Amino acid sequence: MASENVKEFNDLNFDEEVIKSNDTVLVDFSATWCGPCKMLNPIVEQVAEELKGSLKVGKVDIDESPVTASKYAIRSVPTLMLFKNGERTATHTGAVPKATLLKFINGG
């Protein structure tokens, strides 16, 4: 479920939107049936709004994009990944509070 600040990434656009991006990109791998993913959604939205212009944020539904989920060995959701210049720089599995997510994004 994409919004103004959270894009929808999938098997077709992942390379273009994430790997070829010059932006820092936060990718939220999730699924519609996942309770913790639903809890994380508003936090991801808030962070996307607050960091608009310095961070690109998007979601990948693992059921709709199995190729991308498999490529990054997603075993449980939610899984958050940070990419810089097309390289994965950090991974976190599980729902987190906003402060923890901001620290994760800022390399803490």
C-alpha positions as MATLAB code, in Angstrom:
seq = 'MASENVKEFNDLNFDEEVIKSNDTVLVDFSATWCGPCKMLNPIVEQVAEELKGSLKVGKVDIDESPVTASKYAIRSVPTLMLFKNGERTATHTGAVPKATLLKFINGG';
ca = [
       0.000    0.000    0.000;
       1.996    2.952   -1.259;
       1.403    6.540   -0.211;
       2.681    9.943   -1.203;
       5.967    9.378    0.644;
       6.233    5.586    0.525;
       6.676    4.097   -2.931;
       5.715    0.635   -4.036;
       8.747   -1.398   -5.081;
       8.320   -4.730   -6.863;
      10.136   -7.270   -9.037;
       9.729   -4.996  -12.058;
      10.974   -1.686  -10.662;
      13.324   -2.679   -7.800;
      16.548   -2.296   -9.805;
      15.463    1.075  -11.200;
      14.080    2.477   -7.918;
      16.633    1.057   -5.473;
      19.782   -0.368   -7.066;
      20.249    2.398   -9.648;
      19.195    5.159   -7.243;
      21.707    7.734   -6.049;
      19.526    8.277   -2.976;
      19.684    6.446    0.308;
      16.751    4.042    0.120;
      14.877    2.365    2.972;
      13.095   -0.785    1.809;
      10.373   -2.316    3.975;
       9.830   -5.966    3.019;
       6.374   -6.874    4.305;
       3.208   -8.858    3.676;
      -0.484   -8.061    3.965;
      -1.036  -10.933    6.438;
       1.771   -9.824    8.783;
       0.659   -8.255   12.085;
       4.010   -6.635   13.004;
       4.170   -5.202    9.452;
       0.860   -3.439   10.077;
       2.240   -2.021   13.332;
       5.334   -0.773   11.506;
       3.438    0.897    8.627;
       2.590    4.198   10.382;
       6.150    4.460   11.716;
       7.599    3.996    8.228;
       5.126    6.623    6.939;
       6.201    9.136    9.619;
       9.884    8.589    8.899;
       9.284    8.930    5.146;
       7.520   12.251    5.764;
      10.189   13.561    8.147;
      13.121   12.584    5.945;
      11.506   13.530    2.628;
      14.194   14.793    0.270;
      17.053   12.949    1.983;
      15.640    9.416    2.041;
      13.632    7.411   -0.466;
      11.261    4.958    1.210;
       9.446    2.038   -0.344;
       7.707   -1.231    0.431;
       8.046   -4.636   -1.176;
       5.180   -7.084   -0.694;
       7.017  -10.403   -0.531;
       4.016  -12.318   -1.871;
       3.680  -10.066   -4.914;
       7.440   -9.815   -5.548;
       8.900  -13.268   -4.837;
      11.964  -12.741   -7.045;
      13.155   -9.721   -5.069;
      12.275  -11.336   -1.726;
      14.256  -14.427   -2.710;
      17.214  -12.396   -4.017;
      17.591  -10.743   -0.614;
      16.840  -13.954    1.314;
      13.852  -12.556    3.168;
      12.925  -15.212    5.721;
      10.652  -13.206    7.995;
       8.745   -9.954    7.804;
       8.976   -7.148    8.424;
      12.571   -6.853    7.255;
      14.028   -3.390    6.738;
      17.011   -2.845    4.462;
      18.986    0.293    3.831;
      20.661    0.820    0.465;
      23.214    3.503   -0.400;
      24.333    3.907   -4.001;
      22.744    0.571   -4.841;
      24.570   -1.338   -2.096;
      22.800   -2.873    0.885;
      24.378   -1.268    3.942;
      22.160   -2.502    6.798;
      19.393   -4.992    7.572;
      16.982   -5.233   10.492;
      14.272   -7.842   11.017;
      11.210   -7.143   13.114;
       9.047   -4.175   14.013;
      10.837   -1.304   15.725;
       9.837    1.916   17.458;
      10.381    5.140   15.545;
      13.485    6.147   17.527;
      15.133    2.803   16.733;
      14.226    3.119   13.052;
      15.746    6.623   12.870;
      18.908    5.348   14.564;
      19.050    2.446   12.071;
      18.738    4.872    9.138;
      21.407    7.163   10.550;
      23.886    4.330   10.942;
      23.515    3.919   14.709;
];
